[in-house]
Amino acid sequence: MRLSTTARYGLRALSDLCSYYHDEPVSVSDIAARQDIPVNYLEQLFGKLRRSGILESVRGAQGGYLLARPAGEINIAEILQALGEPFIFGSCQTEKGCENAVTCPTFNLWRKVKGSVDEILKTTTLEDIAAEKISLLESLEKFDIDPEREEVRERALKSKEV
């Protein structure tokens, strides 16, 4: 079981978007720079998220991307599905199923594990992830932080107060 680069980058980018900005569009290049994600790759991911109704795009000089709905209404399972990244435990959990399911001693174990993970992904929202990020940033106050990251941290803490 492995979380793909697409899923990791997509979740990090969406966390960045909803942690720091609420009603103003954010450029892909800004998010890509902060998250150290290739811009072209992130543009592809955001295209998928826009087509699935998770993001909206705004054209123009001040354009970029916004969440299409409140972060609390977007769950992680929906994001992974939009990115085309199903969370699968081995070949026996695919649509084709397992030829040995009847006699496999671990089939039920992996089905239970997948069910638990699916439930967590369905009940965890983007808002939960963003809140965790802000909590982590707040805990860094006692440490010396790179000046660029300090600016991001301050903006995140300020948006939390709104």
ZAMAR-421320 format. One record per residue: x, y, z of N, C-alpha, C in turn; residue in three letters; residue number from 1. Coordinates in Angstrom, 3 decimals. Last residue first. Layout:
<atoms>
<<X,Y,Z>,<X,Y,Z>,<X,Y,Z>,"ALA",NUM>
...
</atoms>
This chain:
<atoms>
<<-9.851,35.314,11.231>,<-10.993,35.874,10.497>,<-12.217,35.035,10.648>,"VAL",162>
<<-7.825,33.864,12.364>,<-8.548,34.795,13.224>,<-9.802,35.338,12.574>,"GLU",161>
<<-6.727,32.533,10.234>,<-7.441,31.744,11.233>,<-8.286,32.643,12.130>,"LYS",160>
<<-5.313,34.462,8.916>,<-6.555,33.995,8.291>,<-7.384,33.177,9.268>,"SER",159>
<<-3.131,34.677,10.670>,<-4.027,35.812,10.517>,<-5.367,35.349,9.924>,"LYS",158>
<<-1.872,32.236,10.248>,<-2.412,32.537,11.586>,<-3.406,33.685,11.511>,"LEU",157>
<<-1.157,32.572,7.558>,<-2.048,31.481,7.967>,<-2.681,31.766,9.317>,"ALA",156>
<<0.595,34.723,7.703>,<-0.627,34.857,6.910>,<-1.636,33.785,7.312>,"ARG",155>
<<2.629,33.554,9.278>,<1.891,34.721,9.774>,<0.572,34.902,9.026>,"GLU",154>
<<3.503,31.522,7.538>,<2.946,31.182,8.850>,<2.105,32.332,9.391>,"ARG",153>
<<4.522,33.050,5.423>,<3.410,32.128,5.176>,<2.721,31.788,6.500>,"VAL",152>
<<6.626,34.313,6.785>,<5.569,35.105,6.144>,<4.332,34.252,5.904>,"GLU",151>
<<8.144,32.092,7.499>,<7.562,32.928,8.552>,<6.420,33.765,7.980>,"GLU",150>
<<9.115,31.240,5.093>,<8.111,30.407,5.746>,<7.425,31.184,6.870>,"ARG",149>
<<10.952,33.312,4.686>,<9.868,33.092,3.724>,<8.758,32.256,4.353>,"GLU",148>
<<12.714,33.026,6.941>,<11.877,34.228,6.770>,<10.728,34.047,5.779>,"PRO",147>
<<12.686,29.953,8.732>,<13.114,30.624,7.510>,<12.185,31.834,7.275>,"ASP",146>
<<12.467,30.191,12.258>,<11.894,29.748,10.998>,<12.478,30.586,9.866>,"ILE",145>
<<13.197,28.992,15.454>,<13.600,29.904,14.381>,<13.115,29.333,13.058>,"ASP",144>
<<10.386,28.165,17.568>,<11.594,27.817,16.832>,<11.937,28.911,15.825>,"PHE",143>
<<7.980,28.807,18.632>,<9.114,28.831,19.548>,<10.435,28.505,18.860>,"LYS",142>
<<6.155,28.443,16.564>,<6.463,29.798,17.019>,<7.714,29.858,17.889>,"GLU",141>
<<5.304,25.966,15.877>,<6.654,26.338,15.438>,<7.067,27.724,15.919>,"LEU",140>
<<2.689,25.767,16.580>,<3.662,25.123,17.465>,<5.097,25.472,17.089>,"SER",139>
<<1.482,26.989,14.414>,<1.467,27.668,15.709>,<2.513,27.077,16.644>,"GLU",138>
<<1.831,24.985,12.489>,<2.514,26.279,12.325>,<2.571,27.050,13.638>,"LEU",137>
<<0.141,23.017,13.528>,<1.576,22.754,13.410>,<2.360,24.055,13.283>,"LEU",136>
<<-2.297,24.371,13.257>,<-1.837,23.941,14.580>,<-0.330,23.671,14.566>,"SER",135>
<<-2.403,24.565,10.488>,<-2.309,25.790,11.289>,<-1.818,25.456,12.694>,"ILE",134>
<<-2.681,21.831,9.875>,<-1.525,22.590,9.377>,<-1.328,23.860,10.206>,"LYS",133>
<<-5.111,21.254,11.042>,<-3.911,20.566,11.523>,<-2.660,21.332,11.099>,"GLU",132>
<<-6.742,22.794,9.426>,<-6.652,23.100,10.860>,<-5.416,22.459,11.467>,"ALA",131>
<<-6.423,21.458,6.987>,<-5.955,22.839,7.112>,<-5.804,23.232,8.584>,"ALA",130>
<<-7.667,19.029,7.632>,<-6.256,19.039,7.239>,<-5.673,20.443,7.415>,"ILE",129>
<<-10.276,19.917,8.108>,<-9.536,19.218,9.157>,<-8.034,19.260,8.881>,"ASP",128>
<<-10.915,20.921,5.574>,<-10.866,21.834,6.715>,<-10.091,21.214,7.881>,"GLU",127>
<<-11.089,18.607,4.133>,<-9.986,19.513,3.834>,<-9.825,20.538,4.956>,"LEU",126>
<<-12.122,16.014,6.428>,<-12.322,17.049,5.415>,<-11.046,17.851,5.187>,"THR",125>
<<-12.865,12.702,7.017>,<-11.854,13.750,7.204>,<-11.994,14.746,6.067>,"THR",124>
<<-14.635,10.789,6.231>,<-15.034,11.653,7.348>,<-14.007,12.737,7.665>,"THR",123>
<<-13.428,9.404,4.161>,<-14.742,10.011,3.931>,<-15.126,10.993,5.025>,"LYS",122>
<<-11.104,8.455,5.362>,<-10.984,9.377,4.231>,<-12.307,10.085,3.939>,"LEU",121>
<<-12.232,6.715,7.273>,<-11.416,7.864,7.704>,<-11.331,8.899,6.583>,"ILE",120>
<<-13.425,4.851,5.553>,<-14.247,5.627,6.487>,<-13.496,6.872,6.968>,"GLU",119>
<<-11.171,3.771,4.271>,<-12.194,4.478,3.494>,<-13.052,5.363,4.393>,"ASP",118>
<<-9.975,2.515,6.488>,<-9.290,3.629,5.820>,<-10.301,4.443,5.010>,"VAL",117>
<<-11.911,0.538,7.008>,<-11.549,1.527,8.035>,<-10.890,2.750,7.411>,"SER",116>
<<-11.882,-0.892,4.583>,<-13.117,-0.260,5.053>,<-12.840,0.809,6.095>,"GLY",115>
<<-9.238,-1.834,4.600>,<-9.671,-0.898,3.557>,<-10.943,-0.175,3.986>,"LYS",114>
<<-9.441,-3.571,6.814>,<-8.495,-2.449,6.835>,<-8.920,-1.402,5.807>,"VAL",113>
<<-11.355,-5.398,5.831>,<-11.633,-4.598,7.024>,<-10.722,-3.370,7.097>,"LYS",112>
<<-9.947,-6.439,3.640>,<-11.235,-5.790,3.416>,<-11.608,-4.913,4.610>,"ARG",111>
<<-7.775,-7.595,4.894>,<-7.549,-6.438,4.024>,<-8.847,-5.714,3.709>,"TRP",110>
<<-9.189,-9.648,6.338>,<-8.356,-8.664,7.028>,<-8.189,-7.422,6.170>,"LEU",109>
<<-10.316,-11.143,4.277>,<-11.186,-10.391,5.184>,<-10.416,-9.335,5.967>,"ASN",108>
<<-7.908,-12.237,3.108>,<-8.867,-11.435,2.348>,<-9.740,-10.573,3.258>,"PHE",107>
<<-6.218,-13.967,4.388>,<-6.056,-12.530,4.678>,<-7.075,-11.652,3.957>,"THR",106>
<<-6.686,-16.561,3.584>,<-6.842,-16.254,5.006>,<-6.735,-14.764,5.323>,"PRO",105>
<<-8.550,-17.503,0.793>,<-7.457,-16.647,1.247>,<-7.653,-16.266,2.719>,"CYS",104>
<<-10.687,-18.871,-0.238>,<-9.715,-19.630,0.561>,<-8.588,-18.773,1.126>,"THR",103>
<<-12.212,-16.922,-1.499>,<-12.887,-17.944,-0.704>,<-11.911,-18.664,0.221>,"VAL",102>
<<-10.384,-15.401,-3.015>,<-11.055,-14.820,-1.854>,<-11.669,-15.872,-0.935>,"ALA",101>
<<-8.890,-15.890,-5.261>,<-8.702,-16.774,-4.116>,<-9.447,-16.309,-2.861>,"ASN",100>
<<-9.381,-13.906,-7.035>,<-9.737,-15.266,-7.437>,<-9.691,-16.223,-6.248>,"GLU",99>
<<-10.707,-10.850,-6.124>,<-9.670,-11.841,-5.847>,<-10.167,-13.225,-6.230>,"CYS",98>
<<-11.577,-8.099,-8.284>,<-11.684,-8.938,-7.105>,<-10.561,-9.945,-7.012>,"GLY",97>
<<-11.819,-6.190,-10.160>,<-11.874,-7.586,-10.606>,<-12.028,-8.536,-9.429>,"LYS",96>
<<-11.409,-3.861,-8.683>,<-12.750,-4.144,-9.185>,<-12.893,-5.607,-9.622>,"GLU",95>
<<-9.180,-4.828,-5.947>,<-9.535,-4.133,-7.175>,<-10.944,-4.509,-7.614>,"THR",94>
<<-8.210,-6.233,-3.821>,<-9.191,-5.197,-3.522>,<-9.590,-4.396,-4.758>,"GLN",93>
<<-6.246,-7.909,-4.646>,<-7.517,-8.531,-4.261>,<-8.589,-7.489,-3.954>,"CYS",92>
<<-3.971,-6.394,-5.051>,<-4.796,-6.721,-6.213>,<-6.145,-7.323,-5.824>,"SER",91>
<<-3.635,-3.967,-2.334>,<-3.314,-5.153,-3.112>,<-4.307,-5.437,-4.218>,"GLY",90>
<<-5.722,-1.797,-1.426>,<-4.843,-2.692,-0.683>,<-4.643,-3.960,-1.509>,"PHE",89>
<<-6.099,1.484,-2.722>,<-6.303,0.046,-2.878>,<-5.272,-0.730,-2.069>,"ILE",88>
<<-7.607,4.331,-3.357>,<-6.788,3.776,-2.277>,<-7.056,2.283,-2.240>,"PHE",87>
<<-7.394,5.921,-6.548>,<-8.099,5.085,-5.574>,<-7.125,4.506,-4.558>,"PRO",86>
<<-6.981,8.660,-7.995>,<-6.085,7.900,-7.133>,<-6.858,7.069,-6.118>,"GLU",85>
<<-8.037,10.739,-9.446>,<-7.893,9.436,-10.081>,<-6.974,8.517,-9.310>,"GLY",84>
<<-8.671,13.061,-8.261>,<-7.306,12.972,-8.787>,<-7.062,11.642,-9.500>,"LEU",83>
<<-11.189,12.425,-7.348>,<-11.053,13.432,-8.400>,<-9.674,13.377,-9.056>,"ALA",82>
<<-10.488,10.621,-5.309>,<-11.256,10.151,-6.457>,<-11.111,11.130,-7.625>,"GLN",81>
<<-9.202,12.358,-3.540>,<-8.457,11.254,-4.136>,<-9.172,10.705,-5.363>,"LEU",80>
<<-11.412,14.009,-2.904>,<-10.218,14.563,-3.544>,<-9.426,13.461,-4.239>,"ILE",79>
<<-13.124,12.208,-1.645>,<-13.566,12.907,-2.854>,<-12.372,13.470,-3.623>,"GLU",78>
<<-11.590,11.555,0.594>,<-11.952,10.505,-0.370>,<-12.368,11.132,-1.699>,"ALA",77>
<<-11.558,13.980,1.976>,<-10.323,13.495,1.368>,<-10.607,12.403,0.345>,"ILE",76>
<<-14.362,16.201,1.351>,<-13.648,15.160,2.092>,<-12.465,14.625,1.285>,"ASN",75>
<<-15.626,19.295,1.745>,<-14.820,18.523,0.795>,<-14.038,17.476,1.573>,"ILE",74>
<<-16.793,20.918,3.550>,<-17.698,20.097,2.743>,<-16.949,19.220,1.735>,"GLU",73>
<<-14.873,22.486,4.691>,<-15.531,21.509,5.545>,<-16.497,20.594,4.807>,"GLY",72>
<<-14.263,24.319,2.696>,<-13.321,23.224,2.962>,<-13.949,22.132,3.824>,"ALA",71>
<<-17.033,25.237,0.600>,<-16.283,25.354,1.852>,<-15.427,24.115,2.109>,"PRO",70>
<<-16.302,24.971,-2.934>,<-17.192,24.829,-1.786>,<-16.381,25.039,-0.515>,"ARG",69>
<<-14.252,25.499,-4.623>,<-15.600,25.666,-5.156>,<-16.654,25.592,-4.054>,"ALA",68>
<<-11.382,27.360,-3.766>,<-12.221,26.199,-3.482>,<-13.625,26.483,-4.005>,"LEU",67>
<<-9.667,28.911,-6.523>,<-10.392,28.992,-5.240>,<-11.083,27.654,-5.005>,"LEU",66>
<<-6.877,30.030,-8.465>,<-7.849,29.019,-8.064>,<-8.411,29.311,-6.683>,"TYR",65>
<<-6.482,32.856,-10.558>,<-5.918,31.700,-9.884>,<-7.029,30.727,-9.567>,"GLY",64>
<<-5.956,36.397,-11.236>,<-6.638,35.106,-11.263>,<-5.891,34.020,-10.520>,"GLY",63>
<<-5.183,38.905,-11.714>,<-5.334,38.536,-10.308>,<-6.008,37.172,-10.161>,"GLN",62>
<<-5.254,38.840,-14.518>,<-4.010,39.156,-13.819>,<-4.052,38.759,-12.346>,"ALA",61>
<<-7.417,36.065,-15.509>,<-6.969,37.444,-15.414>,<-5.706,37.598,-14.591>,"GLY",60>
<<-9.885,33.762,-14.174>,<-8.941,34.233,-15.184>,<-8.522,35.672,-14.899>,"ARG",59>
<<-10.230,31.364,-11.779>,<-10.520,32.759,-12.078>,<-9.449,33.229,-13.051>,"VAL",58>
<<-11.737,28.196,-11.146>,<-10.630,29.004,-11.644>,<-11.128,30.401,-11.969>,"SER",57>
<<-12.509,26.131,-8.371>,<-12.968,27.050,-9.416>,<-11.751,27.834,-9.872>,"GLU",56>
<<-12.464,22.697,-7.228>,<-11.872,24.027,-7.402>,<-12.629,24.812,-8.461>,"LEU",55>
<<-14.221,20.593,-7.303>,<-13.578,20.912,-6.030>,<-12.980,22.313,-6.071>,"ILE",54>
<<-15.264,19.717,-9.701>,<-16.065,20.615,-8.876>,<-15.483,20.926,-7.511>,"GLY",53>
<<-13.776,18.309,-11.484>,<-14.587,17.529,-10.535>,<-15.415,18.402,-9.605>,"SER",52>
<<-12.356,20.244,-12.829>,<-13.368,19.485,-13.569>,<-14.277,18.680,-12.640>,"ARG",51>
<<-10.615,20.983,-10.745>,<-11.597,21.939,-11.263>,<-12.720,21.195,-11.988>,"ARG",50>
<<-9.054,18.713,-10.473>,<-9.856,19.153,-9.320>,<-10.918,20.169,-9.745>,"LEU",49>
<<-7.803,18.652,-12.984>,<-8.668,17.538,-12.568>,<-9.600,17.973,-11.435>,"LYS",48>
<<-6.371,21.066,-12.767>,<-7.342,20.874,-13.842>,<-8.315,19.757,-13.497>,"GLY",47>
<<-4.674,20.509,-10.660>,<-5.734,21.485,-10.441>,<-6.782,21.427,-11.551>,"PHE",46>
<<-2.967,18.673,-11.961>,<-3.777,18.244,-10.814>,<-4.945,19.200,-10.590>,"LEU",45>
<<-1.819,20.350,-13.907>,<-2.584,19.165,-14.312>,<-3.500,18.703,-13.181>,"GLN",44>
<<-0.520,22.192,-12.243>,<-1.569,22.663,-13.158>,<-2.436,21.495,-13.624>,"GLU",43>
<<1.382,20.521,-11.064>,<0.299,21.061,-10.243>,<-0.836,21.599,-11.109>,"LEU",42>
<<3.052,20.101,-13.264>,<2.381,18.965,-12.632>,<1.186,19.448,-11.816>,"TYR",41>
<<3.995,22.690,-13.720>,<3.241,21.981,-14.763>,<2.448,20.814,-14.183>,"ASN",40>
<<5.382,23.228,-11.269>,<4.207,24.008,-11.679>,<3.369,23.250,-12.707>,"VAL",39>
<<6.407,20.798,-8.907>,<6.555,21.353,-10.255>,<5.263,22.020,-10.732>,"PRO",38>
<<6.494,21.870,-5.560>,<5.837,20.982,-6.516>,<6.050,21.590,-7.897>,"ILE",37>
<<6.987,23.234,-3.119>,<8.056,22.570,-3.866>,<7.491,21.465,-4.766>,"ASP",36>
<<5.159,24.812,-1.902>,<5.082,23.380,-1.624>,<6.157,22.568,-2.348>,"GLN",35>
<<5.710,27.378,-2.814>,<5.663,27.118,-1.374>,<5.753,25.635,-1.056>,"ARG",34>
<<5.550,26.971,-5.615>,<6.796,27.446,-4.994>,<6.820,27.126,-3.502>,"ALA",33>
<<2.892,26.178,-5.928>,<3.976,25.281,-6.344>,<5.295,25.681,-5.686>,"ALA",32>
<<1.552,28.480,-5.122>,<1.415,27.242,-4.341>,<2.572,26.299,-4.651>,"ILE",31>
<<2.394,30.213,-7.182>,<2.635,30.546,-5.777>,<2.577,29.287,-4.898>,"ASP",30>
<<1.470,28.914,-9.497>,<2.914,29.110,-9.300>,<3.250,29.464,-7.857>,"SER",29>
<<-1.263,29.054,-9.267>,<-0.630,27.743,-9.155>,<0.858,27.914,-8.873>,"VAL",28>
<<-2.529,31.770,-7.333>,<-1.921,31.230,-8.545>,<-1.259,29.889,-8.252>,"SER",27>
<<-5.686,32.106,-5.855>,<-4.251,31.903,-5.645>,<-3.679,31.281,-6.906>,"VAL",26>
<<-8.407,34.363,-5.178>,<-7.756,33.312,-5.964>,<-6.248,33.285,-5.733>,"PRO",25>
<<-9.897,34.773,-1.982>,<-9.131,35.343,-3.082>,<-8.413,34.236,-3.843>,"GLU",24>
<<-11.139,33.829,0.247>,<-11.983,34.306,-0.840>,<-11.203,34.931,-1.979>,"ASP",23>
<<-8.985,32.563,1.693>,<-10.371,32.142,1.811>,<-11.183,32.563,0.601>,"HIS",22>
<<-5.769,31.231,2.256>,<-6.639,32.114,1.489>,<-8.071,31.622,1.612>,"TYR",21>
<<-4.388,29.367,3.760>,<-3.914,30.741,3.717>,<-4.869,31.714,3.055>,"TYR",20>
<<-5.571,26.873,3.656>,<-4.996,27.342,4.914>,<-4.739,28.841,4.913>,"SER",19>
<<-6.346,26.305,1.081>,<-7.402,26.636,2.050>,<-6.852,27.097,3.390>,"CYS",18>
<<-3.819,25.977,-0.226>,<-4.845,26.876,-0.739>,<-5.857,27.261,0.331>,"LEU",17>
<<-2.582,23.974,1.322>,<-1.980,25.305,1.192>,<-3.043,26.323,0.781>,"ASP",16>
<<-4.327,21.877,0.795>,<-4.131,22.338,2.171>,<-3.558,23.749,2.175>,"SER",15>
<<-3.895,21.586,-1.919>,<-5.211,22.017,-1.444>,<-5.138,22.510,-0.004>,"LEU",14>
<<-1.200,20.720,-1.852>,<-1.567,21.951,-2.554>,<-2.925,22.475,-2.087>,"ALA",13>
<<-1.395,18.309,-0.408>,<-0.556,19.408,0.087>,<-0.958,20.732,-0.548>,"ARG",12>
<<-3.084,16.836,-2.129>,<-3.523,17.175,-0.767>,<-2.699,18.316,-0.182>,"LEU",11>
<<-1.456,16.669,-4.441>,<-2.791,17.256,-4.488>,<-3.279,17.687,-3.121>,"GLY",10>
<<0.845,15.336,-3.494>,<0.937,16.706,-4.003>,<-0.430,17.387,-4.010>,"TYR",9>
<<-0.351,12.841,-2.769>,<0.390,13.656,-1.793>,<0.454,15.107,-2.241>,"ARG",8>
<<-1.483,11.981,-5.221>,<-2.319,12.177,-4.031>,<-1.618,13.085,-3.023>,"ALA",7>
<<0.830,11.880,-6.861>,<-0.338,12.680,-7.243>,<-1.202,12.986,-6.024>,"THR",6>
<<2.390,10.008,-5.559>,<2.853,11.399,-5.614>,<1.683,12.316,-5.948>,"THR",5>
<<0.302,7.697,-3.673>,<0.999,8.182,-4.865>,<1.453,9.634,-4.705>,"SER",4>
<<0.827,5.623,-0.980>,<0.136,6.832,-1.420>,<0.945,7.439,-2.554>,"LEU",3>
<<0.647,2.130,-0.940>,<1.485,3.312,-1.071>,<0.634,4.476,-1.579>,"ARG",2>
<<0.856,-1.162,0.000>,<0.000,0.000,0.000>,<0.905,1.229,0.000>,"MET",1>
</atoms>
